[in-house]
Amino acid sequence: MRYEARHSETRGWYVVSDEGHLAHVPDPDTHQVRAAVFEREEDAQRCALELTRLGTLS
């Protein structure tokens, strides 16, 4: 599965799968699972690349 970063005026930067599902990741502070929504493009891009990389390992 592949992931990509997208931008929305209301959401900011977020990460979705190639199937159109919003990705969920552990929050770095609380470790609770949350939607992959970011303030910065760089963070969203990094998340998308890492999720794609992890998906190719399975």
C-alpha distance (Angstrom), angle and dihedral (degrees) to the residues before:
residue distance angle dihedral
M1 . . .
R2 3.78 . .
Y3 3.80 128.4 .
E4 3.77 132.3 -157.2
A5 3.79 137.2 -170.1
R6 3.80 117.2 -119.9
H7 3.78 133.5 -178.6
S8 3.78 130.8 -135.4
E9 3.80 127.4 -179.9
T10 3.81 90.0 -133.3
R11 3.84 100.8 37.7
G12 3.77 103.1 32.0
W13 3.81 115.5 -146.0
Y14 3.80 118.4 -9.6
V15 3.80 138.8 167.1
V16 3.80 125.3 -124.2
S17 3.80 134.3 178.9
D18 3.78 123.2 -118.6
E19 3.82 85.2 -102.8
G20 3.82 90.0 60.8
H21 3.82 97.7 -106.8
L22 3.80 120.5 140.2
A23 3.81 108.5 -116.7
H24 3.81 121.2 -123.9
V25 3.80 123.4 -151.1
P26 3.82 137.6 173.8
D27 3.81 113.8 -88.3
P28 3.83 107.2 -115.8
D29 3.82 92.0 -135.3
T30 3.81 104.7 38.7
H31 3.84 100.1 20.0
Q32 3.82 88.0 -135.9
V33 3.81 114.5 138.1
R34 3.80 112.2 -104.6
A35 3.78 139.4 167.0
A36 3.81 112.8 -79.8
V37 3.82 96.7 -110.2
F38 3.81 119.8 145.6
E39 3.78 139.7 -177.8
R40 3.80 94.4 -142.0
E41 3.80 129.2 56.4
E42 3.81 91.0 -140.3
D43 3.80 91.7 59.3
A44 3.81 92.7 48.6
Q45 3.82 92.0 47.8
R46 3.82 91.6 48.9
C47 3.82 90.8 49.8
A48 3.82 92.4 48.9
L49 3.80 92.1 49.9
E50 3.80 93.0 47.9
L51 3.81 94.0 47.8
T52 3.81 90.0 48.7
R53 3.81 90.6 48.8
L54 3.80 91.8 49.5
G55 3.80 90.2 48.1
T56 3.79 91.6 56.2
L57 3.81 90.9 53.1
S58 3.81 93.6 61.4
